Amino acid sequence: MIAQDVIMILVYTFPMFLFMIFPAIKLADYLEHKYEIQEKQKRTVIVICTFLGALTLATLLQLV
């Protein structure tokens, strides 16, 4: 049963990427202006925030 929940969370993660790309880009832009981060760091922030946000939304969708 737990394995099925994990698989469903991973399945839900892929569509959630669409919802998390824009907020991740806005966060990276804010960090670039506020802290003057480099382009490589900005891209890293976008990728990490998109993945973590999508995983969080998918987990909440599965648990609710």
C-alpha positions as a Markdown table, in Angstrom:
| # | Residue | x | y | z |
|---|---|---|---|---|
| 1 | Met | 0.0 | 0.0 | 0.0 |
| 2 | Ile | 2.8 | 2.4 | 0.8 |
| 3 | Ala | 4.6 | 1.6 | -2.5 |
| 4 | Gln | 1.4 | 2.4 | -4.4 |
| 5 | Asp | 1.2 | 5.8 | -2.6 |
| 6 | Val | 4.8 | 6.6 | -3.5 |
| 7 | Ile | 4.2 | 5.6 | -7.2 |
| 8 | Met | 1.1 | 7.8 | -7.3 |
| 9 | Ile | 3.0 | 10.7 | -5.8 |
| 10 | Leu | 5.7 | 10.4 | -8.5 |
| 11 | Val | 3.0 | 10.1 | -11.2 |
| 12 | Tyr | 1.3 | 13.3 | -9.9 |
| 13 | Thr | 4.7 | 15.1 | -9.8 |
| 14 | Phe | 5.0 | 15.4 | -13.6 |
| 15 | Pro | 1.8 | 17.5 | -14.2 |
| 16 | Met | 2.7 | 19.6 | -11.2 |
| 17 | Phe | 5.9 | 20.8 | -13.0 |
| 18 | Leu | 3.6 | 22.9 | -15.2 |
| 19 | Phe | 2.2 | 24.7 | -12.1 |
| 20 | Met | 5.6 | 25.3 | -10.5 |
| 21 | Ile | 7.8 | 26.6 | -13.3 |
| 22 | Phe | 6.4 | 30.2 | -13.2 |
| 23 | Pro | 6.8 | 30.6 | -9.4 |
| 24 | Ala | 10.3 | 29.1 | -9.5 |
| 25 | Ile | 11.3 | 31.6 | -12.3 |
| 26 | Lys | 9.9 | 34.5 | -10.3 |
| 27 | Leu | 11.8 | 33.3 | -7.2 |
| 28 | Ala | 15.1 | 33.1 | -9.2 |
| 29 | Asp | 14.5 | 36.5 | -10.6 |
| 30 | Tyr | 14.0 | 37.9 | -7.1 |
| 31 | Leu | 17.2 | 36.3 | -5.9 |
| 32 | Glu | 19.1 | 37.5 | -8.9 |
| 33 | His | 18.1 | 41.1 | -8.2 |
| 34 | Lys | 18.3 | 41.0 | -4.4 |
| 35 | Tyr | 21.5 | 39.0 | -4.0 |
| 36 | Glu | 23.1 | 39.3 | -7.5 |
| 37 | Ile | 23.5 | 35.6 | -8.0 |
| 38 | Gln | 25.1 | 34.2 | -11.2 |
| 39 | Glu | 23.2 | 32.7 | -14.1 |
| 40 | Lys | 24.3 | 29.2 | -13.2 |
| 41 | Gln | 23.0 | 29.6 | -9.6 |
| 42 | Lys | 19.8 | 31.1 | -11.0 |
| 43 | Arg | 19.2 | 28.0 | -13.1 |
| 44 | Thr | 19.9 | 25.7 | -10.2 |
| 45 | Val | 17.4 | 27.6 | -8.1 |
| 46 | Ile | 14.8 | 27.2 | -10.8 |
| 47 | Val | 15.3 | 23.5 | -11.2 |
| 48 | Ile | 15.4 | 22.7 | -7.4 |
| 49 | Cys | 12.4 | 24.9 | -6.6 |
| 50 | Thr | 10.4 | 23.4 | -9.5 |
| 51 | Phe | 11.1 | 19.9 | -8.4 |
| 52 | Leu | 10.5 | 20.5 | -4.7 |
| 53 | Gly | 7.4 | 22.5 | -5.3 |
| 54 | Ala | 6.0 | 19.8 | -7.7 |
| 55 | Leu | 6.8 | 17.1 | -5.2 |
| 56 | Thr | 5.1 | 19.0 | -2.4 |
| 57 | Leu | 1.9 | 19.7 | -4.4 |
| 58 | Ala | 1.8 | 16.0 | -5.5 |
| 59 | Thr | 2.2 | 14.8 | -1.9 |
| 60 | Leu | -0.6 | 17.1 | -0.7 |
| 61 | Leu | -2.8 | 16.0 | -3.6 |
| 62 | Gln | -2.2 | 12.3 | -2.7 |
| 63 | Leu | -2.7 | 12.8 | 1.1 |
| 64 | Val | -5.9 | 14.9 | 0.9 |
